[in-house]
Amino acid sequence: MLESKRLLIRPYEDPDFSFMYSMNRDPEVMKYIREPVTEEAPVRERIEQMKSYRIRFPKLGTFVVVQQSTGVLVGNAVIRHAEYQPEREIEIGYLVAKEFWGQGLATELVELVCDYVFQELKVQEVFAFTDEGNSASNRVLEKNGFQIVGRELIYDGDLLKWRLKRPV
Protein backbone atom coordinates (compact mmCIF):
# COMPACT_ATOMS: atom_id res chain seq x y z
CA MET A 1 0.00 0.00 0.00
CA LEU A 2 1.10 3.53 -0.76
CA GLU A 3 0.04 6.53 1.26
CA SER A 4 0.06 10.29 0.92
CA LYS A 5 -1.68 12.96 2.99
CA ARG A 6 -5.04 12.33 1.34
CA LEU A 7 -4.71 9.06 -0.56
CA LEU A 8 -4.16 5.38 -0.01
CA ILE A 9 -3.31 3.23 -3.02
CA ARG A 10 -3.78 -0.51 -2.77
CA PRO A 11 -4.10 -3.46 -5.17
CA TYR A 12 -7.48 -4.09 -6.76
CA GLU A 13 -9.74 -6.52 -4.86
CA ASP A 14 -12.94 -8.22 -6.08
CA PRO A 15 -15.27 -6.04 -3.96
CA ASP A 16 -13.96 -3.03 -5.94
CA PHE A 17 -15.70 -4.24 -9.11
CA SER A 18 -18.78 -2.01 -8.87
CA PHE A 19 -16.61 1.08 -8.57
CA MET A 20 -14.42 0.04 -11.51
CA TYR A 21 -17.50 -0.72 -13.58
CA SER A 22 -19.07 2.66 -12.75
CA MET A 23 -15.93 4.48 -13.93
CA ASN A 24 -15.71 2.37 -17.10
CA ARG A 25 -19.29 3.16 -18.07
CA ASP A 26 -19.04 6.92 -17.43
CA PRO A 27 -18.62 8.66 -20.82
CA GLU A 28 -16.87 11.69 -19.31
CA VAL A 29 -14.35 9.63 -17.33
CA MET A 30 -13.64 7.40 -20.34
CA LYS A 31 -13.62 10.19 -22.95
CA TYR A 32 -9.89 9.95 -23.67
CA ILE A 33 -9.38 6.27 -22.80
CA ARG A 34 -11.84 4.10 -24.73
CA GLU A 35 -15.53 3.82 -25.45
CA PRO A 36 -17.55 3.55 -22.23
CA VAL A 37 -19.05 0.12 -21.60
CA THR A 38 -22.69 -0.71 -21.03
CA GLU A 39 -22.19 -4.34 -20.01
CA GLU A 40 -20.23 -5.77 -17.09
CA ALA A 41 -18.59 -8.57 -19.12
CA PRO A 42 -15.87 -6.48 -20.84
CA VAL A 43 -14.88 -4.92 -17.51
CA ARG A 44 -14.73 -8.33 -15.84
CA GLU A 45 -12.58 -9.60 -18.72
CA ARG A 46 -10.16 -6.67 -18.39
CA ILE A 47 -9.96 -7.20 -14.63
CA GLU A 48 -9.12 -10.89 -15.12
CA GLN A 49 -6.33 -9.85 -17.51
CA MET A 50 -5.09 -7.35 -14.92
CA LYS A 51 -5.11 -10.00 -12.19
CA SER A 52 -3.16 -12.39 -14.40
CA TYR A 53 -0.62 -9.66 -15.17
CA ARG A 54 -0.19 -8.89 -11.46
CA ILE A 55 0.54 -12.56 -10.76
CA ARG A 56 3.35 -12.47 -13.34
CA PHE A 57 4.63 -9.07 -12.14
CA PRO A 58 3.76 -8.71 -8.43
CA LYS A 59 5.01 -5.12 -8.06
CA LEU A 60 2.95 -3.97 -11.05
CA GLY A 61 -0.72 -3.98 -11.92
CA THR A 62 -3.94 -2.14 -11.28
CA PHE A 63 -4.53 -0.36 -8.01
CA VAL A 64 -7.49 1.43 -6.49
CA VAL A 65 -7.17 4.87 -4.96
CA VAL A 66 -8.92 5.48 -1.65
CA GLN A 67 -9.56 8.82 0.04
CA GLN A 68 -7.94 8.35 3.45
CA SER A 69 -10.34 10.58 5.39
CA THR A 70 -13.49 8.76 4.21
CA GLY A 71 -12.40 5.35 2.90
CA VAL A 72 -14.24 6.13 -0.35
CA LEU A 73 -12.80 4.89 -3.64
CA VAL A 74 -11.87 7.88 -5.80
CA GLY A 75 -9.94 6.41 -8.71
CA ASN A 76 -7.51 3.86 -9.99
CA ALA A 77 -3.91 3.70 -11.10
CA VAL A 78 -1.96 1.32 -13.27
CA ILE A 79 1.74 0.60 -13.20
CA ARG A 80 2.73 -1.71 -16.03
CA HIS A 81 4.91 -2.36 -19.00
CA ALA A 82 3.58 -0.37 -21.95
CA GLU A 83 0.99 -2.47 -23.78
CA TYR A 84 1.56 -5.15 -21.10
CA GLN A 85 4.70 -6.22 -22.98
CA PRO A 86 7.59 -7.05 -20.59
CA GLU A 87 10.21 -5.80 -23.04
CA ARG A 88 8.58 -2.34 -23.05
CA GLU A 89 9.15 0.59 -20.71
CA ILE A 90 7.26 1.07 -17.43
CA GLU A 91 4.25 3.33 -17.75
CA ILE A 92 1.72 4.74 -15.37
CA GLY A 93 -1.93 5.52 -15.95
CA TYR A 94 -4.69 6.90 -13.77
CA LEU A 95 -8.39 7.70 -13.59
CA VAL A 96 -10.23 9.79 -11.03
CA ALA A 97 -13.99 9.50 -10.62
CA LYS A 98 -15.83 12.56 -11.92
CA GLU A 99 -17.13 13.67 -8.52
CA PHE A 100 -13.51 14.09 -7.35
CA TRP A 101 -12.23 16.13 -10.30
CA GLY A 102 -10.63 19.50 -9.62
CA GLN A 103 -9.31 18.63 -6.15
CA GLY A 104 -5.69 17.92 -7.08
CA LEU A 105 -6.07 14.22 -6.39
CA ALA A 106 -4.67 13.13 -9.77
CA THR A 107 -1.56 15.25 -9.25
CA GLU A 108 -1.05 13.76 -5.79
CA LEU A 109 -1.73 10.26 -7.14
CA VAL A 110 0.83 10.58 -9.95
CA GLU A 111 3.49 11.85 -7.54
CA LEU A 112 2.88 8.93 -5.20
CA VAL A 113 2.94 6.34 -7.99
CA CYS A 114 6.13 7.78 -9.52
CA ASP A 115 7.88 7.73 -6.13
CA TYR A 116 6.94 4.04 -5.86
CA VAL A 117 8.18 3.27 -9.38
CA PHE A 118 11.57 4.89 -8.76
CA GLN A 119 12.06 3.47 -5.26
CA GLU A 120 10.66 -0.04 -5.67
CA LEU A 121 11.26 -0.82 -9.33
CA LYS A 122 14.58 1.04 -9.52
CA VAL A 123 13.92 2.22 -13.07
CA GLN A 124 15.60 5.33 -14.43
CA GLU A 125 12.50 6.70 -16.17
CA VAL A 126 8.76 6.22 -16.28
CA PHE A 127 6.35 6.98 -19.12
CA ALA A 128 2.73 7.97 -19.60
CA PHE A 129 0.56 8.25 -22.71
CA THR A 130 -2.23 10.79 -23.18
CA ASP A 131 -4.57 12.08 -25.82
CA GLU A 132 -3.43 15.50 -26.97
CA GLY A 133 -6.90 16.89 -26.22
CA ASN A 134 -6.87 15.69 -22.61
CA SER A 135 -5.69 19.00 -21.18
CA ALA A 136 -6.45 18.06 -17.56
CA SER A 137 -4.33 14.92 -17.66
CA ASN A 138 -1.60 16.68 -19.58
CA ARG A 139 -1.46 19.37 -16.86
CA VAL A 140 -1.21 16.68 -14.17
CA LEU A 141 1.83 15.20 -15.89
CA GLU A 142 3.44 18.62 -16.39
CA LYS A 143 2.95 19.47 -12.71
CA ASN A 144 4.77 16.25 -11.84
CA GLY A 145 7.74 17.08 -14.07
CA PHE A 146 6.93 14.87 -17.07
CA GLN A 147 8.02 16.10 -20.49
CA ILE A 148 6.66 15.22 -23.90
CA VAL A 149 9.19 13.12 -25.81
CA GLY A 150 7.10 12.44 -28.91
CA ARG A 151 4.02 10.64 -30.12
CA GLU A 152 3.27 6.95 -30.36
CA LEU A 153 0.63 4.82 -32.02
CA ILE A 154 -0.45 2.85 -28.95
CA TYR A 155 -3.72 1.70 -27.37
CA ASP A 156 -5.62 2.33 -30.61
CA GLY A 157 -4.60 5.98 -30.72
CA ASP A 158 -1.93 8.46 -31.75
CA LEU A 159 -0.95 9.57 -28.25
CA LEU A 160 1.50 11.96 -26.66
CA LYS A 161 4.37 10.09 -25.01
CA TRP A 162 5.55 11.61 -21.73
CA ARG A 163 8.69 10.78 -19.76
CA LEU A 164 9.82 11.49 -16.22
CA LYS A 165 13.44 10.78 -15.36
CA ARG A 166 14.41 9.48 -11.95
CA PRO A 167 15.36 12.37 -9.67
CA VAL A 168 19.09 12.69 -9.09
N, C-alpha and C positions, 0 to 999 in steps of 0.2 A: 504494500500500500504506500502511496505517496501522499504527502500532506503539505498544504500551504495554509495561510491564514484562514481562507474561506473554503477551501476545497479539499476533498479526499478523493483519491483516484484508486480504484481497486479493480481486479479482474471481473469480467462479466460473469454473472451467475444466472441460472435458469429463471429465478423469480423476476429478473430484470426484463424479461421478454416484452411485457406489455408496454413498458416505457420505450424500448427500442422500436417496437412496432409503431407506436404513436409518432415517433420522430420520422420514421421511414415513410409514413403515409401523409405527412404534412408537406404540402406543395411548397410552402415558403422555406422551410428548413432544407428541403431536398433540391431547391431550385438550381444550384450549381453542382450538384453531386450526380444525381440520376433521376429518372422519372419516379415520382412517388408511387408507392404500391397501394393496392386496394385489398389484397389478399394477404393472409398471414404466411402462406407457404413459402414465397420467395424470401421473406425475412428469416424464417426458420432455417431454410437451406443455407443462407449466408452465414447465419450464426453457427451452424454445424461445421461449415468450412473454417470459420474463425476458431472454433474449439479445436479442430484438427490441427490447424496451424500452430496454435499455442502449445499443443502437446509436443510438436516437433521442435519448437523454439520457445522454451518456457519463459524467457525474459521479454518476449514480444507478444503481440496480440491485441485484442480489443478490451478496452477498459471502460467502466462507467465512472462518471464524475458525480460526486455527491456534495451537496452544500453542507458543510460541517455544522452550521448552526441549527439546521432543521432536519437533516438526514434525507432531504428530498433529492431525487436524481435530477440533475440539471443538464447532462450532456454525456457524450462519450468521446473517447480518444483511441486512436490506433497508433501502434508503433510496430512497424513491419518492414520487411524488405519490399522495395517498390515492386508492384504487381505480384507480390507474394513469391518472388523468385529469389532464392537464397544467394545467387551471384550478384544481385542488384544492391544498390545502396540502401541504407536505412532511411525510411521516411516516417513522418508523423502526419496524422490527420485528426480532425476534431469536428464535432458538432455540438452546438448548444441549443437547447430547446427554446422556442420562440419567446416564451414568457420570461426568459432570463437574458434576452438580448439587451445590449446597451449598459451592462453593469460591469464590464471589464473582466468578466469571468473567462472568456476565451483567451485573453492576453495572459492572465494568471495561469491558466491551464497549459498553454504552450510553453511558458517559462518553466513550469514544474516538469513537464514531460521532457523538455530538452535537457534540463539538469540531470534527470534520470538517465537519458540516453548517453550523455557524456560520462557520467560517473559509473554507471553499471555496465554499459556495453563497450566503453572505452573506445568509441569511434572518434575519428577526427573531424567529421562533419555529418550533418543531418540535413535531409531534404524535405520539401513539401511541394505539393502541386496544387495550383488553384486556377480557376477560370479567371480570365482577365477582367471580366465584368463583376467579379465578386469583391467589390471595394472593401467591404467590412473585413473579410478574411485577409485580404492583402494588407490592410492596415495593421491587423493583429501580428502578422509575420514581420512587417517593418518595425513595429514597436519592440519586437523581440530580437532585432538585429539581423534578420534574414535579408539576403540580397537576391535579386533576380539574376540567374545565370544563363537564362535562355528559355526556350520553349521545348515541349516534348509532346509527341503524339502518344498519349497514355490514357488508360481508363476511358476509352471511346471519345477522347477529346483532344484538342490542341491546347495544352495547358501551359501556364507559366511554371517554370521550374525555379524554386527558391533553395538557397543553401545558407546554412549557418555553420560557421567553423567553430570548433572547440575553443573556448576561451583559453588564452595563454596563461 
